Amino acid sequence: MLYHLAGVISSVLFVLTWYGLWRQIGGIRQRRRDGLVATQSLSLNQFGSSYFAFYANFIFGIAVEPFNHYLVWTRCGALLLTLVILWQIWQTRKTPFTGFVTLLATLALCAGFISIPFRPYPAIAQIGANALMLVVTLILIQGTLHQLLTLRRHRQVGALSFSLFRSILIKDVSTLLFGLTMPIAQAWPLLVLNGASVLMRGSLLLQMEYIKRHPE
């Protein structure tokens, strides 16, 4: 009962992340209409690592038994919206690396959908899902550090959306609480990934607030 209650609460709060991502997309489009650099201060590293953090939760929800609807479908929406942001970054910068990351993200999502009918995964696939979450945790940490360095270098929040990172922080806290209702032996990768995200995104949001209040 507690598992389902926490899952529902986590899913409802995750809708705020969808809203934040949608606001971020809207901000990019508005800056383009205003003739500004549409993706100014947006780190490809940050949004790419965010994408694969969502993706790791998505695959984890597919891999576990029983199928975790709370993780899979909420992350599915976030993946699609973040993919739009990655495409916007690629359209603005048109570098080989932005193209590679965007293409990789698109193919990974397709592979995730294709894998759903073949679950439950055997034990080796579960190990792979756990390993993916640990790798993505490291990618997320370095991606957020890169975004922090970008902010400090430019001293401008630019196109970064406050509502997006506030909603992600709320999402991460609720996912941590949801993970605590699951067996630790199963949920520890989820706790590690989202715990790291709380610390890093919280630091990033504080940096954004500081720059907003203390512009050059």
N, C-alpha and C positions, 0 to 999 in steps of 0.2 A: 504493500500500500504506500509506504514512504517513498519507494523507488518511483512509482508512477506519479505521485504528487510532486516530487522534486523534478521529475522529467517534464511534467506539464508546465510548472513554473519556469523552468529553464527554457522551454520552447517559447513560451509567451514573451519572456524577456529577450529572447534571441531575435524576435521580430524588430526590436529596437536597432539591432545590428543591420538588418535589411534596410530600415529607414535611414540609418546613418550612411550606408553605402549608396543609397539612392540620392541622398543629399549631396554626397561627394560627387557623384556623376553629374547632378544638376549644377554644382559649383563649377565643374570643369567646362560644361557647355556654356554657362553664363560668361565665364572669362573669355571663351573663344568668341562669343557674340560681341563682347566689349572690346575685342581687339588686343587682349592681353595674352601673355603666355599661358595657355590653358592648363598646363600641368606643372606650373612653377612650384618648386619645393617638394614636389611629389617624388619620393625615392622609389625607383623600380625595385630596388632591393627590398624595401619595406613592404610594398604591395605584393610583390612576388612571394615573399616569405609568409605574408598573411594568407595569401591564396593557398599555399601548401600546408599551412597550419589548419585551415578549414578542411582541406583535402584529407589530411591525416585523420581528423575526427570523423570525416565521412567514411573513409575506408575502415576505420576501427569499428564504426557502427554497423557496417556491412559484415565484417569478419566475425564479430562475436555472436554467440548463441545465447539467448534468442536475438534475432535481428532487432537492432536498437533504432526504432523509428524516430525517437526524440533527437538523436544525433544526426541520422542520415538526411532527413528531409529539411531540417533547419539549415544544415550546412550546404545542402544542394542549392537552396536559394542564395546563400551567401557566395557560393562559388560562381554562380552565373553572374551575379552583380559585380563581383571583384574581377571577373574575366572581362566585363565591359570596360572597367577602369584600366586594366592592362592593355586592352586594345586602344583605348584613348591615349595612353602613354606612348604606345608604338606609333600611332598616327601622328603624334606631335614630334617625336624624336627620330623615327625611321632609322634607327641604328640596327646592325645585325644582331646585337645582344638582346635588344628589346623585342625584336621579331622572334628570336629563338625562345625566350622565356614565354612569350604569348602563345606560340605554337605548342610548346611543351605543355603548358597549362591546359590548352584545348584538348590535346591528345590524351592527357592524363584523365580529364573528366570523362571523355568518351570511354576510356578503358574502365573507369569506375562503374559507369552505367552498364557496360557489357558484363561486368563481373557479377552483378546482382543475381541473375538467374542461376548461377553456378554455386551459390553458397548453400549450406554453411561451408566455410573454408576448412580444409584439413588443418591439423595442428601446425604444420610448417608455415601455412599462410598466416595463421594467427601470430606466429613469431615474427613473420615478415611485417605485419601490420604494426606490431609493437616497435620493431626496429625503425620503421618509417617514422613513427611518432617521435622517437628519440633524435633521429637525424633532423627532422623538421624543427624540433625544439632548438637545436643548435643554429639552424638556418634562421629561425625567427629571432633569436637573440642577436645575431650579427646583423640581420636586416634592420632591426629596430635601432641598434647602435649606429648604423649607417644613416638612418633618418635623423637621429639626434645630432650627428656630426654635420649633416646637411643644414639643419636648422641653425646650428651655432655658426656655421660658415656664412650663411646668407642673412641671418638675423631677420628673417621674414617668414611668417607662417604661410604666405602664398595661398595656394589652392587647397591646402590641408584643411579638412573639416573637423571642427571641434566636436560636433555631434557624433561623427563617426567614431572617434576614439573614446568618447564617453560611453557610447553604446557598446563598443567592443569590451571595455573594461567591465561594464555591468554583466555582459554575456559571460566573460571569463569567470567572474566570481560565482555566478549562478551555475555554470558548468562544473566548477570545483565542488560546490555543494552537492550537485547531482552525482558526481563521481564518488563522493563519500558514502552514498547510499548503495553503491555496488561493492562486491567483494574486492578487497584491496589487491589480491592476486591478479584480478582481471583489470582493475581500473587504474593501477599505478601509472601506466604511460599517459593516460588522460590527465591525471593529477599533475604529473611532471610538466606536460606541455602547457596546460592552462595556468598552472602556478607560475611558470616562467613568463607567460604572456601577461599575467596580472602585474608582475614586477616591472617588466619592460614597458608595457603600454602605459602604466601608471606614471613611470618616469618621463615618457614622451609627452604625455598630456600636461604634466607639470612644466616641462620645458616650453611647450606651446603657450601656456598661460603666462609664463614669465616673459616671453618675448612680446606677447600682446600688451602686457602692462608696462614693459620697459623697452619700447622701440628705440632704435638709434636716433 
